[in-house]
């Protein structure tokens, strides 16, 4: 259905930061912006405030894995930027998953059960 694409360029991130809608919880800030494509693109930002490179890469990998596993449950046509907050470094996979789902729900990006077919 919709494949996993990434935001790569600085200007792509900047466009989402400037024109997107933002929601936050303890672990993450999620900014979304409608794009003109039929698929979603995701960008992940983990600053040095979160921890050293090992911690930052782990946080990035876990966010990417949560999004990959639940990709088909998310509405299409959005650029999504997830910014990790420093409190994310103490979290495990379950907390990441629930925090990301919480933000997806706040943005109304989760598909309804009847849309999943």
C-alpha angles and dihedrals in degrees: 000000000000121000128215113265130171136219103236111166125075091233090056090055091044092053090054093045092050101043105021134101116246134210127171144192134176096289107029148020113217120199119187133188129178113248129198094241129094092235137059126250123203131205124189123201121189114171129203089258087075094060146277122324094273092055093043093051092048091051090048093049093049093048090049091049093050090050093045094051093049099034094116092055093061125087115250130241103054140115107219124194118190115196115194118222122215091256089064092077092072093051129099130214094276093053091047091051095049092045092051092046089049091056094043088053093050089052091046090235098133116101118237117248092256091053093059096079 
